[in-house]
């Protein structure tokens, strides 16, 4: 048996035996921010968690009133414990997660040659060394189509700052 009053953290799952103006915040379990009135009585066996007005659940907080409850479940057997156990389970691997390893395979060797040719051409034309290296690096990453949006979002602001009337 536990005696609960405003501010109490409910220590385990139980059945309400006596209650007076007893309201509980169950947001930790249901996500619902409205207080739930708890009172003695019976509810259908197939009631949802929110409909179990005769039960208190571990981890919820008493917002107002007083009550006496008979503890029936503790630890991992509580609703809170079952939620915690469910969160330990690893979700199934998504198609995206399965595709990541193949994405990180070494790039086509021909791309490396293209990048070196561009770097050499920039240096031959006496372009600034840092700009030539950055451009070649952007080209190397840009040759992978999946990263093209990232490259565009990084290089366009830089180009716009150099040539404000470009676009």
C-alpha positions in Angstrom: 0.0 0.0 0.0 1.2 3.5 -0.8 -0.2 6.9 0.2 0.1 9.4 -2.6 -0.3 13.2 -2.5 0.4 16.2 -4.7 4.0 16.1 -5.9 4.5 12.4 -5.3 6.3 10.4 -7.9 4.4 7.1 -8.3 6.9 4.3 -7.4 5.1 1.4 -9.1 2.0 0.3 -10.9 -1.0 0.0 -8.7 -4.8 0.1 -8.3 -6.5 3.1 -6.7 -8.4 2.1 -3.5 -9.3 5.5 -2.2 -9.0 8.9 -3.8 -9.9 12.5 -3.1 -9.6 15.1 -6.0 -6.7 12.9 -7.3 -5.2 14.0 -10.6 -2.1 12.5 -12.2 0.2 13.7 -15.0 0.8 10.7 -17.3 2.7 12.6 -20.0 5.8 10.5 -19.5 3.8 7.4 -20.7 1.1 8.8 -23.0 2.5 12.1 -24.2 -0.8 13.7 -23.2 -0.3 16.9 -21.2 -3.7 17.0 -19.7 -4.1 15.7 -16.1 -6.0 12.4 -15.7 -8.4 12.0 -12.8 -7.9 8.7 -11.0 -10.6 7.1 -8.8 -11.5 3.7 -7.4 -13.7 1.5 -9.6 -13.5 -1.0 -12.4 -12.8 -0.5 -16.1 -13.0 -3.0 -19.0 -10.1 -5.4 -19.3 -9.2 -4.2 -22.8 -9.0 -0.5 -21.8 -6.2 1.6 -23.1 -3.6 3.1 -20.8 -5.4 6.5 -20.9 -8.7 4.9 -20.1 -7.5 3.0 -17.0 -8.8 5.6 -14.5 -8.5 3.2 -11.6 -4.8 2.6 -12.0 -1.6 4.5 -11.3 1.6 3.9 -13.2 5.3 4.1 -12.2 7.0 7.3 -13.3 3.9 9.4 -13.4 3.5 12.4 -11.0 0.6 13.2 -8.7 -0.6 16.7 -9.6 -3.2 17.2 -6.9 -5.3 15.4 -4.4 -4.6 12.4 -2.3 -5.0 8.6 -2.8 -4.2 5.2 -1.4 -3.1 2.6 -3.9 -2.3 -1.1 -3.8 0.9 -1.8 -5.7 0.6 -4.7 -8.1 3.6 -4.4 -10.4 7.2 -3.3 -9.8 10.4 -2.9 -11.8 10.4 -4.2 -15.4 6.9 -5.6 -15.0 5.5 -2.1 -14.9 4.2 -0.2 -17.9 7.2 2.2 -17.6 9.5 -0.8 -17.4 8.0 -2.3 -20.5 8.5 1.0 -22.4 12.2 1.1 -21.2 12.7 -2.5 -22.3 11.2 -1.8 -25.7 13.5 1.2 -26.2 16.5 -1.2 -25.7 15.5 -3.1 -28.8 17.4 -2.2 -32.0 15.1 -1.1 -34.8 15.4 -3.1 -38.1 18.0 -1.8 -40.5 16.6 0.6 -43.1 17.4 0.5 -46.8 19.4 3.7 -46.4 21.6 2.1 -43.7 22.2 -1.0 -45.9 23.3 1.3 -48.8 25.8 3.3 -46.8 28.7 0.8 -47.0 28.5 0.6 -50.8 28.5 4.4 -51.0 31.8 4.6 -49.1 33.6 2.2 -51.5 36.7 3.7 -53.1 35.8 6.1 -55.9 36.5 5.4 -59.5 40.3 5.7 -60.1 39.5 7.7 -63.2 38.0 10.5 -61.1 41.3 10.9 -59.2 43.1 11.4 -62.5 40.6 14.0 -63.6 41.0 15.9 -60.4 44.8 15.9 -60.8 44.5 17.1 -64.4 42.3 20.0 -63.3 44.7 20.9 -60.4 47.6 20.8 -62.8 45.8 23.0 -65.4 44.9 25.5 -62.7 48.5 25.7 -61.5 49.8 25.9 -65.1 47.5 28.9 -65.7 49.0 30.5 -62.6 45.8 30.4 -60.5 46.2 30.9 -56.8 47.4 27.7 -55.1 44.8 27.7 -52.3 41.9 28.3 -54.8 43.2 25.6 -57.1 43.4 23.1 -54.3 39.9 24.0 -53.0 38.4 23.8 -56.4 40.0 20.4 -57.1 38.8 19.1 -53.7 35.2 20.4 -54.5 35.4 18.7 -57.9 36.5 15.4 -56.3 33.6 15.4 -53.9 31.2 16.7 -56.5 32.0 13.7 -58.8 29.9 11.7 -56.3 26.3 12.6 -57.3 25.0 12.0 -53.8 27.1 14.9 -52.4 26.3 17.3 -55.2 23.6 19.2 -53.2 26.1 19.7 -50.3 28.8 21.0 -52.7 26.4 23.4 -54.3 25.2 24.8 -51.0 28.8 25.3 -49.9 30.3 26.7 -53.1 27.5 29.0 -54.2 27.6 31.4 -51.3 31.4 31.6 -51.7 31.1 32.3 -55.4 28.4 34.9 -54.7 30.6 36.7 -52.2 33.4 37.0 -54.8 31.1 38.0 -57.7 28.0 39.8 -56.1 26.5 40.6 -59.5 26.7 36.9 -60.7 23.2 36.0 -59.7 
